[in-house]
Amino acid sequence: MSKQTYRVCFCFRRRFKMTAGEAPDEIKKLFEEYSENGIMNPDHLQRFLIDVQKEVKTTRDDAQNMIERCTNELKHLNIFHRKVLNLEAFFKYLFSDLNPPLESLGVHHDMSAPLSHYYIYTGHNSYLTGNQLSSDCSDVPIIQALQRGVRVIELDIWPNSSKDNIDVLHGRTLTTPVELIKCLKSIKEYAFVASEYPVVITLEDHLPPNLQAKVAEMVTNTFGDILFSPGSECLKEFPSPESLKKRIIISTKPPKEYLRTNDVPKEGEAQKEKTSGDDKETSAWGREVSSLKGASVTDYKQDLDDDSNDEEDTEDGDPKSTSQYIAPEYKNLIAIHAGKPKGGIDACLKVDPDKVRRLSLSEQQLEKAVLTHGKQIVRFTQKNILRVYPKGIRFDSSNYNPMIGWTHGAQMVALNMQGYGRSLWLMHGMFRANGGCGYVKKPDFILKPGSDDEIFDPRVRLSVKTTLKVTVYMGEGWYYDFHHTHFDAYSPPDFYTRVGIAGVPADTIMKKTKTLEDNWVPAWNEVFEFPLTVPELALLRVEVHEYDMSEKDDFGGQTCLPVAELRRGIRAVPLHNVKGEKYKSVKLLMGFEFV
């Protein structure tokens, strides 16, 4: 296609939205089946919503209200007649925000169980604006995380340059500090704008006792009555999210003697590792998330019990008990006690019937531990909290596969929210569930032993519970949200869609459609089936790319959706950019069935 011809065709495309003629054949057939003389009235729409969309409780009044909403919200299209739908109106309705892919259930999980029974939306180094070595520290990324619904904020606290106040920064790097009090005030202001459920502040403490006392004063004065402070003793059971609505919770390890703690490297900084050129991200949106398929203990050279790559100092059994060194008012702030006992992974995962605690493992430590202690990890997380954090060499604020932690019951899988890529897309997808409140109830089979007192093991292949059938009909909106030469200077784009599942290893897979050349409104009309052994933990992944013969393929949008909350039937699926921000116009028309 010549440059001049393409410009003419593009301008024509820009002036006109999709027409009824562009509707997939299946949509046209459905309209014929559920309409009469080219008109769909409320009775027809009611039958369609019940039969095809599986909205079995739909009444005629519901259908009438939906047509009226279509009339009001899509009236600019000038395609409605006497408050009934013609083919074009029906097609536009299916592709509209009135037909979302997820159930609009709000918060519907039982929120009265202990905190350890939930996956919790968790950030890592929440104050960083960019990379882990030289970016600015600020309260802005903290605010952005809270606005998205993140419920766990991490702050690294250090003495300031004059040793008389507290800064937040990534220690022993070139990151510029931000004052702790500024971060605390922003947390108070924005903690509950997206969710009323509790916010946990995890503190990584590098302070002497006098500044610990100052932290206690700051925290107490800033949060006042909304601070949850059970006292210095460890809890026997965590309270519930319901009981802690609009409360702030502090979690950290009881601090060691100051000089010793100040010499302990953070999150793998002591262990120097190098990445090869092959380890670079393969594209601007991040390489494919890794999995544990086929992994074995021999794949990991470092001993499972090696704690040198850990952010937490050992706690139990340390001969230097430090209760006399720390400010009691600071210790009393700690509601969720963190720490790692001596004795390696077995001691770490030992369940104490008289108290609960938080344990932190790096992504590498978790990947190694699940190969030999998978069931013990699941058992530990039934009562206690496990936090997983990125390995220390992720200087670019990249992330790891969060499914490994979630499938083993880890509640606080901490990701760098200032980064982006496929791992973070999975995080966004997981916490779209349960009304986006930041807490997702873990399935019962992870929380309780099975009928034979068996602990869930995600690496064991189970029988298929259900099969998700996904139809990728078509997509639209790129010509509104992208410049006309963004994908190709002289011709329309060549789009294809990748669709698949993130979940337990047996369910994890990605497939792709054919590539459609020179089309701003691609219609693939392809069907994929995904047998699911553990649908409760499955996330549906969707990505659109534009094929480029000479360079890497261009990014065209993505989303990730919790399978457990998918609406059956034909749905409009909005796509997001690499940072997880929803495009204004780009959507896919997709079908979902469970067979």
C-alpha positions in Angstrom: 0.0 0.0 0.0 1.4 3.4 -0.9 2.0 6.1 1.6 -0.7 8.4 0.0 -3.2 5.6 -0.3 -2.7 4.6 3.4 -3.3 8.2 4.5 -6.6 8.3 2.6 -7.6 4.9 4.0 -6.6 5.9 7.5 -8.6 9.2 7.4 -11.6 7.3 6.3 -11.2 4.9 9.2 -10.8 7.7 11.6 -14.1 9.3 10.6 -16.2 6.1 11.0 -16.5 3.8 13.9 -17.4 0.1 13.5 -20.5 -0.6 11.6 -22.9 -3.5 11.8 -21.2 -5.0 8.8 -18.0 -5.5 10.8 -19.8 -7.6 13.4 -18.6 -11.2 13.5 -20.8 -13.8 11.9 -21.7 -15.4 15.2 -22.9 -12.0 16.6 -25.1 -11.5 13.5 -26.5 -15.0 13.9 -27.3 -14.4 17.5 -29.0 -11.2 16.7 -31.1 -12.9 14.1 -32.0 -15.6 16.6 -32.9 -13.2 19.4 -34.7 -10.5 17.4 -37.7 -10.1 15.1 -37.7 -8.1 11.8 -34.4 -6.6 12.7 -35.5 -5.3 16.1 -34.5 -6.6 19.6 -37.1 -5.6 22.2 -36.9 -6.1 26.0 -38.3 -9.6 25.7 -35.8 -10.6 23.1 -32.9 -9.1 25.1 -34.0 -10.8 28.3 -33.9 -14.2 26.5 -30.4 -13.4 25.1 -29.1 -12.4 28.5 -30.4 -15.6 30.1 -29.5 -18.0 27.3 -26.2 -16.7 26.0 -24.8 -14.4 28.7 -26.0 -16.8 31.5 -27.5 -14.0 33.5 -30.2 -16.3 34.7 -31.8 -13.9 37.1 -32.5 -11.2 34.5 -36.1 -9.9 34.4 -37.9 -8.1 31.7 -37.5 -4.9 33.6 -33.7 -5.5 33.8 -33.7 -5.9 30.0 -35.8 -2.7 29.6 -33.4 -0.8 31.9 -30.4 -2.0 29.9 -31.9 -0.8 26.7 -32.6 2.6 28.3 -29.0 2.7 29.6 -27.8 2.0 26.1 -30.1 4.7 24.7 -28.7 7.2 27.2 -25.0 6.2 27.1 -24.7 5.5 23.4 -27.2 8.1 22.1 -24.4 10.0 20.3 -24.3 7.1 17.8 -27.8 7.9 16.6 -28.6 4.2 16.0 -31.5 3.7 18.3 -35.2 3.5 17.5 -38.1 3.5 19.9 -35.9 2.2 22.7 -35.2 -1.1 21.0 -32.0 -2.3 19.6 -31.1 -2.9 15.9 -28.1 -4.9 14.9 -25.7 -2.0 15.1 -27.0 -0.9 18.5 -26.7 -4.5 19.7 -23.2 -4.8 18.4 -22.2 -1.5 20.1 -23.8 -2.7 23.3 -21.7 -5.8 23.4 -18.6 -3.8 22.8 -19.4 -1.1 25.4 -18.6 -0.6 29.1 -22.1 -1.8 29.9 -20.9 -5.3 29.2 -17.7 -5.8 31.3 -15.9 -9.2 31.6 -15.9 -9.4 35.4 -18.9 -9.7 37.8 -19.8 -6.5 39.5 -20.0 -8.1 42.9 -18.1 -5.6 45.1 -16.5 -7.0 48.2 -18.1 -10.5 48.4 -15.5 -12.7 50.1 -15.9 -13.5 53.8 -13.8 -10.8 55.4 -14.1 -12.1 59.0 -11.3 -14.6 58.9 -7.7 -13.9 60.2 -5.4 -11.8 58.0 -3.4 -14.9 57.2 -6.3 -16.3 55.2 -6.0 -13.6 52.5 -3.7 -12.7 49.7 -2.8 -9.0 50.3 -1.9 -6.4 47.7 1.7 -5.8 48.6 4.4 -3.3 47.4 8.1 -3.5 47.7 10.3 -0.4 48.4 7.1 1.6 48.0 8.9 5.0 48.2 11.1 4.6 45.1 10.2 6.5 41.9 12.4 4.3 39.6 15.4 2.0 39.8 16.8 0.6 43.1 20.1 2.4 42.9 19.8 6.0 41.9 16.1 7.1 41.7 14.4 9.6 43.9 12.6 8.6 47.0 9.2 10.2 47.3 5.7 9.9 48.8 4.3 10.1 45.3 4.6 6.4 44.4 3.2 5.6 47.9 0.1 7.7 47.1 -0.2 6.1 43.6 0.0 2.6 45.1 -2.7 3.4 47.7 -4.9 4.9 45.0 -4.6 1.6 43.1 -5.6 -0.4 46.1 -2.3 -1.6 47.5 -2.6 -2.5 51.1 1.0 -3.1 52.2 3.5 -0.3 52.0 7.2 -0.8 52.7 9.4 1.9 54.2 13.2 1.6 54.8 14.0 4.0 57.7 17.5 5.4 58.3 19.0 8.2 60.3 19.2 11.4 58.3 22.6 13.0 57.6 22.6 14.9 60.9 21.5 11.8 62.9 18.6 13.7 64.5 15.7 12.7 62.3 14.5 9.9 60.1 14.7 9.5 56.4 13.2 6.9 54.1 15.6 5.7 51.4 17.2 2.6 49.9 20.3 2.2 52.1 23.8 2.2 50.7 22.7 3.4 47.3 22.5 6.8 45.5 18.8 7.2 46.0 17.8 10.6 47.4 15.9 10.5 50.7 12.4 11.6 51.7 11.4 12.4 55.2 9.5 9.7 57.1 6.9 12.2 58.4 6.0 13.2 54.9 5.4 9.5 53.9 3.3 8.9 57.1 1.1 11.9 56.4 0.5 10.8 52.8 -0.3 7.3 53.9 -2.9 8.7 56.4 -4.4 10.9 53.7 -4.7 8.3 51.0 -4.9 5.0 52.9 -8.6 4.4 52.4 -9.4 6.2 49.2 -9.5 2.9 47.2 -10.4 0.5 50.0 -11.6 0.7 53.6 -9.6 -2.4 54.6 -6.5 -2.1 56.7 -3.2 -0.8 55.5 0.0 -2.5 56.7 3.2 -0.5 56.9 6.3 -2.8 56.9 9.3 -1.0 58.3 12.8 -2.1 57.6 14.5 -0.5 60.6 18.1 0.8 60.6 17.7 3.2 63.5 19.3 3.6 67.0 17.1 3.6 70.0 16.6 7.3 70.3 15.3 7.5 66.7 13.1 4.5 67.3 11.5 6.5 70.0 11.0 9.4 67.6 9.4 7.0 65.1 7.0 5.8 67.7 6.1 9.5 68.5 5.6 10.3 64.8 3.5 7.2 64.1 1.3 7.7 67.2 0.8 11.4 66.6 0.1 10.9 62.8 -2.3 8.0 63.0 -3.9 8.4 66.4 -6.9 6.2 67.0 -6.7 4.5 63.6 -3.4 2.8 64.6 -3.9 -0.8 65.7 -1.5 -1.4 68.6 -2.1 -4.7 70.5 1.0 -4.2 72.7 4.4 -5.7 72.8 3.3 -9.4 73.0 2.9 -11.5 69.9 -0.6 -12.2 68.8 -1.9 -15.7 69.1 -4.1 -15.2 66.0 -4.3 -12.4 63.5 -7.4 -10.2 63.6 -9.7 -10.1 60.5 -9.7 -7.4 57.8 -13.3 -6.7 58.8 -12.4 -5.9 62.3 -9.5 -3.7 61.2 -11.4 -1.6 58.7 -9.8 1.9 58.3 -6.9 0.9 60.6 -3.2 1.2 60.2 -1.0 -1.8 61.2 2.8 -1.7 61.8 4.9 -4.7 60.9 8.6 -5.1 61.5 11.0 -7.4 63.3 11.9 -6.6 66.9 15.1 -4.7 66.3 18.6 -5.9 67.2 21.4 -4.0 68.8 21.9 -0.9 66.6 25.5 -1.3 65.4 25.0 -5.0 64.5 21.8 -4.3 62.6 23.4 -1.4 60.7 26.0 -3.8 59.4 23.5 -6.3 58.0 23.1 -5.8 54.2 19.7 -5.4 52.8 18.0 -7.9 50.5 21.0 -9.6 49.0 23.3 -6.6 48.8 26.1 -8.7 50.4 25.8 -11.4 47.8 27.3 -10.0 44.6 25.7 -11.5 41.6 26.1 -10.7 37.9 23.5 -10.9 35.2 24.6 -11.9 31.7 23.4 -10.2 28.5 21.0 -13.1 28.0 19.2 -12.1 31.3 18.1 -8.7 29.9 14.4 -8.1 29.4 13.5 -9.3 25.9 11.2 -6.4 25.2 10.0 -3.1 26.6 7.2 -4.8 28.5 9.3 -7.5 30.1 10.1 -11.1 29.2 7.7 -14.0 29.8 7.2 -14.8 33.5 9.1 -17.8 34.7 7.6 -20.9 36.2 8.7 -23.9 38.2 7.8 -26.4 35.5 10.5 -29.0 35.4 12.6 -27.3 38.2 14.6 -29.4 40.6 16.8 -28.9 43.6 19.9 -29.2 41.5 18.9 -26.1 39.6 19.8 -24.0 42.6 23.4 -24.0 43.7 23.0 -22.0 46.9 22.0 -24.0 50.0 18.4 -23.8 51.0 19.4 -22.8 54.5 21.7 -20.0 53.5 20.4 -16.7 55.0 23.1 -14.5 53.6 20.8 -13.2 50.9 18.1 -12.1 53.4 16.8 -8.8 54.6 16.0 -10.1 58.0 18.4 -10.9 60.8 17.9 -14.0 62.8 15.8 -13.6 65.8 15.3 -16.6 68.2 18.3 -17.9 69.9 20.4 -14.8 69.5 22.5 -14.4 72.6 22.4 -10.6 72.4 18.9 -10.0 73.5 18.3 -6.4 72.8 15.1 -5.5 74.8 17.2 -3.1 76.9 18.4 -1.3 73.8 15.1 -0.4 72.2 12.5 2.1 73.1 9.5 0.3 74.6 7.0 2.6 72.9 8.5 1.6 69.5 8.3 -2.0 70.3 4.6 -1.6 71.4 3.8 -0.3 67.9 4.5 -3.6 66.3 1.3 -5.5 65.6 2.7 -8.1 63.1 6.0 -9.4 64.4 8.6 -10.3 61.8 11.7 -12.4 62.2 13.6 -15.5 61.2 14.6 -18.2 63.7 18.0 -19.8 63.6 18.1 -23.3 62.2 17.5 -22.9 58.5 14.3 -23.4 56.5 12.8 -26.1 58.8 13.0 -23.7 61.8 11.6 -20.9 59.8 8.5 -22.8 58.8 7.8 -24.3 62.2 4.3 -23.3 63.4 4.1 -22.1 67.0 0.6 -22.8 68.4 0.9 -19.9 70.9 1.9 -17.1 68.5 1.7 -15.9 64.9 4.4 -14.1 63.0 5.6 -12.9 59.6 8.5 -14.5 57.8 10.2 -13.0 54.8 11.9 -14.9 52.0 13.5 -13.6 48.8 12.1 -14.9 45.5 15.2 -17.1 45.2 14.8 -18.5 48.7 11.2 -19.3 48.0 11.9 -20.9 44.6 14.4 -23.2 46.3 12.3 -23.9 49.4 9.2 -24.9 47.4 11.1 -27.8 45.8 11.8 -29.5 49.1 9.4 -27.8 51.6 6.3 -27.0 49.5 3.8 -28.5 51.8 5.5 -27.0 54.9 5.2 -23.6 53.3 1.5 -24.1 52.7 1.0 -25.3 56.3 3.0 -22.3 57.7 0.8 -19.8 55.8 -2.4 -21.3 57.1 -1.7 -19.5 60.4 1.3 -17.2 59.8 2.1 -14.6 57.2 4.8 -15.2 54.5 6.2 -12.2 52.7 8.2 -12.7 49.4 10.4 -9.9 48.0 12.4 -9.4 44.8 16.0 -10.6 44.7 18.6 -7.9 45.4 20.0 -7.8 41.8 16.7 -6.4 40.4 18.3 -3.0 40.2 15.9 -1.9 37.4 12.9 -2.5 39.7 11.8 -5.5 37.6 9.7 -8.3 39.1 9.4 -12.1 39.5 6.5 -14.5 39.0 4.1 -13.9 41.9 2.1 -17.1 41.2 4.9 -19.2 42.9 4.2 -17.5 46.2 0.4 -17.3 45.8 0.0 -21.0 44.9 1.9 -21.8 48.1 -0.2 -19.6 50.3 2.1 -16.6 50.6 0.0 -13.6 51.6 2.4 -10.7 51.0 4.0 -11.2 47.6 5.8 -7.9 47.3 6.4 -6.4 43.8 8.0 -3.2 42.7 5.0 -1.1 41.8 7.1 1.6 40.1 8.2 -1.0 37.5 6.0 -2.6 34.9 5.8 -5.8 32.9 4.1 -9.2 32.9 4.7 -10.0 36.5 3.0 -6.8 37.6 0.1 -7.4 35.2 -0.5 -10.6 37.0 -0.6 -8.7 40.3 -3.1 -6.2 38.8 -5.2 -9.2 37.7 -5.2 -11.0 41.0 -6.4 -7.9 42.9 -9.2 -7.1 40.5 -11.0 -9.8 42.4 -13.2 -9.1 45.4 -14.2 -5.7 44.4 -10.6 -4.5 44.1 -10.4 -4.1 47.9 -6.8 -5.4 48.2 -7.7 -8.5 50.0 -8.5 -11.8 48.2 -9.6 -14.8 50.3 -7.4 -17.8 49.8 -9.2 -21.0 48.6 -10.2 -23.4 51.4 -8.0 -26.2 50.1 -4.9 -24.0 50.8 -6.3 -23.0 54.3 -7.3 -26.5 55.5 -6.0 -30.0 55.1 -7.9 -32.3 52.7 -10.1 -35.3 53.5 -7.0 -37.4 54.1 -5.3 -34.7 56.1 -3.4 -33.9 53.0 -1.8 -30.5 52.5 -2.2 -28.9 49.1 0.8 -29.2 46.8 0.6 -27.0 43.7 3.3 -29.1 41.9 1.2 -32.2 42.0 -1.0 -32.6 38.9 -4.6 -32.9 39.8 -7.6 -34.0 37.7 -9.2 -31.3 35.5 -12.1 -29.5 37.4 -13.3 -27.5 34.4 -12.3 -26.2 31.0 -12.4 -22.5 30.1 -13.4 -22.0 26.5 -12.2 -18.6 25.3 -13.3 -17.1 21.9 -11.3 -14.1 20.6 -13.7 -12.4 18.2 -12.2 -9.1 17.4 -10.7 -5.9 18.6 -11.0 -2.2 18.1 -9.9 1.2 19.3 -6.2 1.4 18.3 -6.9 4.0 15.7 -8.2 6.3 18.4 -5.6 5.7 21.1 -2.5 5.4 18.9 -1.0 7.7 16.2 -1.6 6.3 12.8 2.1 5.7 12.2 2.7 4.2 15.6 2.8 0.6 14.4 3.8 1.1 10.8 4.6 4.2 8.8 3.0 3.1 5.6 0.3 0.5 6.3 -2.3 -0.5 8.9 -1.1 -2.8 11.7 -0.7 -6.6 11.7 -2.3 -7.6 15.0 -2.3 -10.9 16.8 -3.5 -11.9 20.3 -1.8 -14.0 22.9 -4.2 -15.6 25.4 -3.4 -18.0 28.2 -3.5 -19.0 31.9 -1.3 -18.2 34.8 -1.8 -20.5 37.7 -0.4 -23.8 39.1 2.2 -25.3 36.8 -0.2 -27.8 35.3 -2.5 -25.0 34.2 0.0 -22.5 33.0 0.1 -22.0 29.2 0.0 -19.3 26.5 -1.5 -19.6 23.0 -1.9 -17.1 20.1 -4.2 -16.3 17.3 -3.1 -15.9 13.7 -1.7 -12.5 12.6 -4.1 -10.4 10.6 -2.4 -8.1 8.2 -3.3 -4.5 7.5 -6.3 -4.1 9.7 -7.2 -1.6 12.4 -10.2 -3.6 13.4 -8.9 -7.2 13.4 -11.5 -10.1 13.5 -9.7 -13.3 14.5 -12.8 -15.4 15.5 -10.6 -18.1 17.1 -11.5 -20.4 19.9 -9.1 -21.7 22.6 -9.7 -24.2 25.4 -7.8 -24.3 28.7 -8.3 -27.3 31.0 -8.0 -26.1 34.6 -7.0 -28.3 37.5 -7.1 -25.4 40.0 -9.4 -22.8 38.5 -9.6 -21.0 41.9 -6.0 -19.8 41.4 -6.1 -19.2 37.7 -5.7 -15.8 36.0 -6.6 -15.3 32.4 -3.8 -13.4 30.5 -4.5 -11.5 27.3 -2.0 -9.5 25.3 -2.2 -7.9 21.8 0.9 -7.4 19.7 1.6 -6.0 16.3 3.8 -8.2 14.1 7.0 -6.6 12.9 9.1 -8.5 10.4 12.3 -6.6 10.9 12.2 -5.6 14.6 10.6 -6.8 17.8 6.8 -6.9 17.8 5.0 -3.8 19.0 2.9 -3.8 22.1 -0.9 -3.3 21.5 -2.4 -3.8 25.0 -2.9 -6.3 27.8 -5.1 -7.3 30.6 -5.2 -10.0 33.3 -8.5 -11.3 34.8 -9.3 -13.6 37.7 -10.9 -16.7 36.2 -13.1 -17.2 39.2 -14.9 -13.9 38.5 -15.3 -14.1 34.7 -18.7 -13.5 33.4 -19.8 -16.1 31.0 -21.0 -15.1 27.5 -19.8 -12.5 25.1 -18.0 -9.6 26.8 -16.1 -6.4 26.1 -12.6 -6.7 27.5 -10.8 -3.3 28.0 -7.0 -3.4 27.4 -4.3 -1.5 29.4 -0.9 -0.1 28.6 2.4 -1.5 29.9 1.9 0.5 33.1 -1.5 -1.0 33.7 -3.4 2.1 32.8 -6.6 1.5 30.9 -6.8 2.7 27.3 -9.7 5.0 26.5 -10.8 3.0 23.5 -8.9 -0.3 22.9 -11.0 -3.4 23.6 -11.4 -6.9 22.6 -14.7 -8.7 22.1 -14.3 -12.1 23.7 -16.5 -15.1 24.7 -16.2 -17.1 27.9 -17.6 -20.5 28.6 -17.0 -23.2 31.2 -17.4 -26.7 29.8 
